[in-house]
Amino acid sequence: LSASTPAVAAEAMKAAKESGAVVSYDLNYRDSLWGKRGGREAANEVNAELLAFADIVYGVLDLDSRLSNFDPEVFRRLASKMNSRFPGLKIVATTLRDTHSANRHDLGAVCLFEDKVTVARAFNNVEVIDRVGSGDAFVAGFVDHILEGKTIQAALDCGTAHGVLAMTTPGDVSMATSAEVSRLMKSADTAPVR
């Protein structure tokens, strides 16, 4: 990140929003990217600048995103706080993950839309080949179903299934077909989030 990156991103997001586009933003904090650039505090400053132009955000400030610690009321409070601070946000969504080992994860998701919390079905004990790109795959599946006019529940379930399939293949680009995602969404290999 250079010092001008947030300003350029803000300008691009503002132009997109003014043109009528739906603007989404992924908080995607990583210590490895921010550790020498001011850490979480610096990342939160950039996020605050850019969230002002977002319609959809992936991630929730200050949320413990471990699936096993998920509390719908804590999520509602933190997501609502973001909505109050950034009134342009229409959807706040995030994945929930437990990492048991490098090659075994649980994955779920949750969303706040129109003041309603919707929870995706979770996939437990996923055998992970490469977790890189699973968050992007979640977003792709979620956005696909939103653009298709599907329900928020269907969008969350699609995003989660797509994220799971992305973790089962090497590399950061999903190789899953739409039919494979649909099959996994309908499979018995899912369990409700606790």
N, C-alpha and C positions, 0 to 999 in steps of 0.2 A: 504494500500500500504506500502510495506517495501522499504527500500532504494535500494534493489537489484532487485525489481520487473521490473523496466524499462529495466535493463540490460538483465535480463532473457527473457523478451518479445522481445527485439531487437535481441537477439541471435536466438530465435525461428523463428522470422519473416525472418531473414537473411537466415537461413537454408531452410525455406520453399521456399523463392524466388529462392535460388540457385538450388533447386530441380525442378524448373519449375512450381511450384504452383502459382496461382493467389492469392495475399495477399490483404485482405481488412482490413481496420482499422476504427473504430468508435470513433470519438472524444468524444462524450457522456460526456460533462462536467456537473457536478452537484455540486452546492455549498455544499451540505451535505457531499459529499465525499472529497472535496478539501479544505473546509473552514479552517480546522486546520492543513493543510499541505502546506500552501503557496498560496492558492487560485488560481485564473485563471493564474497568472504568472507562478506558479510552474507547473500547468497542461500544459500550453503552452510549457514549456521546455521539458516535457516528450513527448508531442505530436510531437515536432520538432525532437526529437531523433528517434521516432518510424515511423513517416511519411516517413523517408528516405528509408524505406523498403516496403512501401505500393504501390499497383497498383491501388486500389480503396479506396477512403475515403468517409465516411459518416459524414457530418458536414462541415462547412466552417468557418475558423477562422475569427472572427470579424463581422460575418453576423448577422443582425437582422432577425431572422428566423420567425417572425410573418407573417402569411399569408397576413394580411391586409396591411402590410408595404412592401410587396414584390416588388422589382424593378429589372427587368431582367438585366439591365445594371450594377447595383451595384453588383448583384450576379456574372455576368460575370467578372467584374474587380477583385473581391475578390477571385473567384475560379481560375482565370488566374494567380493571384499573387501566389496562392498556387502551381499551376503547375510550375511556374517559379522557385520557391524556392525548390520544390521537383519534379524534372523532371521525376521521375519514375512513377508519378501518371498518370493514363490513364483516370480515371473517378472520378469526384467530384460530389457527390450527397448529397442532404439533404432534410429532411422533412420541411414543413412550417406549422405552427400551430397557431391558435388563440384559446385561452382558455377563453371562456366567463364565465364559472363557472366550478366547479369540475365535473359536469355531462353534460356539453355541450361544444363541441369543433368543430372547422373547421380544416380539415387536407388536405394538398396538398404536392407536392414535386417538386423538380427541379434538373437538372443535367447538367453538362458541360462535353461533350465528343466530341473529335475531333474538338474542338473550336466552337461547336454548343451548344446553350442553349436549352434544351428541358424541357417543363413544363408539369406536370401531371394535369389531371382534379382534381379539389378540391371537397371534400365532406364537405358540410356545415351543421351545427347544428346536429352533430352526438351526439346521446344520449349515454353518456359514463357510463359504469358500473365500469370499472377499466382501467386506461390509462397505467398502468405498462405493459411493453412488447410490446407496439404498435410500438416503434422504431425498435425493433428486428424483429417484424412481417413485417415491411416495408422492412428491409434488406433481409429477407427470400424470400419475393415475388419478389423483385428486382433481387436477385441473381438467383432464379429459372428461371426467363425468360431470363436472360443473358446466363445461361448455356444451355438453350434450343435453343439459337440462335435467339431469338426474338429481335425486335427493342428496342432501348432505350425507345421510347415512351411507348411501351407495358410493358417494365420492370418497368418503373415509375408508370404506371397506376396499374399494378398488386401489386407492393409494397404498394401503397397508399390504395388500396382496402383492402389488407390483414391487414394493420395497423388499418384501420377503424373497420374491423370485430373483431380484437383482443381487441379493446376498448369496444366492446359490450358484452364481456363475462368476468366473474371474473377470476382473476389469471393472471400470466404473461406468460402463454403458450397459443398460439392460438389453438382454437378448430375448426377453419374454414376448410372446405374441399376445394379442388381445384375447384370443381363445384360452391361452394358458392362464392368464390373469382371471378371466371369468370362471374357469374351472376351479381355481384355487379359492376364489371368493365363495363358491357354492359348496366347497368340500366340507367334510366332517372334521378336517384337521384344524378346526378353529375352536376357540373357547372364549367366552365373554371375559372382558377385563374385570378384574376383581373390584 
